[in-house]
Amino acid sequence: MASLLPLIFMFLWTQRAQMSEPPDLRFMEYLDQDRLVCLSWGFDNHQGNITFELVVNTTGWVGFGFSPNGGMKGSDIVIGGIGPTGNYFADYHATGKSMPVVDKLQSYTLLSLEESDGQTRMSFRRPIQSCDDQDFHIRAQPVKLIYAFGLTDDIGYHRTHRGTKEVNLLNYSPRAAPSNSSDHFSVTVEQITVPAIHTYYHCKIMPLPTFNTKHHIYLVEPDIEHHDLVHHMLLYRCPSYVTEVSDGQCYRGGMGDACFAVVAAWGIGGRAYQLPENTGIPIGGEDHDVLYRLEIHYNNPNKEAGRRDSCIISIGEGKQQILDRIVLPAQPGQHDVGTLTTGVQPGYVDYNIPPKAAHFHTYGVCNTTVFPQHVKPIPDLQVFAVLPHTHLVGREVRAAHYRNGEQIDFIFVEENYNFEMQQAHHLGNVRTIKQGDEIAVECTYSTANRSRVTKMGLATTEEMCLAFLLYYPLIEVTSCVSRPNTTHPLMSTSDWIFNGNSTSDQDEIAGYEEQMKTLPQIQAASDDNFEFSVYENGFIREMMKTPTVTCADNVPPANGSNVLRTSCILSPSGIILLLFWITSI
């Protein structure tokens, strides 16, 4: 029996080593464009712990956290540093735009903290699944990371030393550094006089640089002169029959109104967007002579007169040692990326969102059975990112995926939509859309602070409900949206909502929402040539509840070192009992 002792000691030594060694910090991202804030991280599995190392170019306090929407409110934060009396480090949560509050349970464990060469390096660990309601649960989907730092150790307002970046920590997919190219270009509008009206759309139709062979766009970055004016920018590819350039107000009835194939999109609060490795937006080749339309939505709520603005979208930037603007020739095996617009048909929809509604939902459906009317054969579409879009009263956006009449999953869920932080979300794992599948987009609004109905429309004070799906391989279908048939006999034209009256009766509001949801949906799909197919008998299927995190009864609350221990790790008393049992056999 003594021969078992070396094996037992070897087993215990291995378990001790596994418990004390942190995982390899194999992932790394700069959280800011100036590369002053560097985050590294690693983990063993999705149910265990995750370890971070934050390196910041300061010798003051540093902060890092998780935010539901990119802002302070509701964030889970750690703050640390080295002060005159030694190290300080604590787990906080933010209740608003004020000093965060220290958590009752300290879920983060400090591993090391040091200052050298003008930098602070802080490493710490936390459980991925935290059952503390003051902590953020990390899922295998994009997470909005926030950071801030000070120049001294007096923790206070960060001023401009702050930022946010969305990263999929558990399904991270870094792009390989491109090389062997210096081609780049920018799409520019200059010195636009913004009218003294709340909402103004400006469109410039123009050619892009000529590439005789197909190239791939890898990264799109905006250069915004007046962030308080520009709401969003969209770059569209025009049908081949649009041949005239122009520069002026959008939607005036010209041929340019047919340019709706989305190439690149940017929304307020968004940053540079980089496509995953081995993918790119195609440009040039056979389509080298087509025109493009850059649409800029100006939001001027104070109706200021005489303001002038210039905007630039830098196309094709790639991440090397520094940010260089480049477009690379397409390589064999790389995927052509497209954008499919889904949701509620943009523009005029003849129903309104009632005021005083705590929650009100709109729905748009896309049934892919109509796609063969535009292109054959239809390949499986691999959706890898989603850009949701609503306006001021939007609170949630969900895109559900149906096959054979049953919901199989959500393509995308944004439960904390923030109008000021609009960004494309990488999904981590691709979602496969097969021929015949259905997509339903649900938007949730809160009009509790509004006393008048909110129209569905293009203005900032009106509402939209869209989800731009980024996918490959590229097909000619560019848009698949719907609207409820409000002329259907099921819909009473004398309904209060059409008369512009308001109500605060939540039951009446819920009844109206259900009526709109059960109306037949008129679906319209369009392609590169702005040709439409219409299906008038679509409908909204029941949608699952959003999955929630549940904590197992045998998992103790997160408080640092006692989280998620396995039964293989023995205490000293357990080791003595085990040895006594072995020697007594």
Secondary structure, DSSP 8 states (H G I E B T S, - for coil): -TTHHHHHHHHHHHHHHHHHS-----EEEESSTTS-EEEEEEES-TTSEEEEEEEES-SS-EEEEEESSSSSTT-EEEEEEEETTEEEEEEEE-SSSS--EE-SS---EEEEEEEETTEEEEEEEEESS---TTS----SS-EEEEEEE-SSSS----TTSEEEEEE-STT--------S----EEEEEEEEEE-SSSEEEEEEEEE----SS-EEE-EEEEEES-TTTEEEEEEEE--TT----EEEES-SSSGGGG--EEEEEEETT---EE--TTEEEEESGGGTT-EEEEEEEEE-TT--SSEEEEEEEEESEEESSSEEE--EE--TT-EE-EEEEEEE-SS-EEEEE-TT-S-EEEEEEEEGGGGGGT-SS---EEEEEEEEE--TTEEEEEEEEEETTEEEEEEEEESS--TT----EEEEEEEEE-TT-EEEEEEEE--TT-SS-EEESSSTTSB--EEEEEEES--SEEEEEEEE-TTSTTS-TT-GGGGT-----HHHHHHHHHHHHHS-EEEEEEETT--EEEEEEE--------------TTS----STTSS--TT---HHHHHHHHHHHHT-
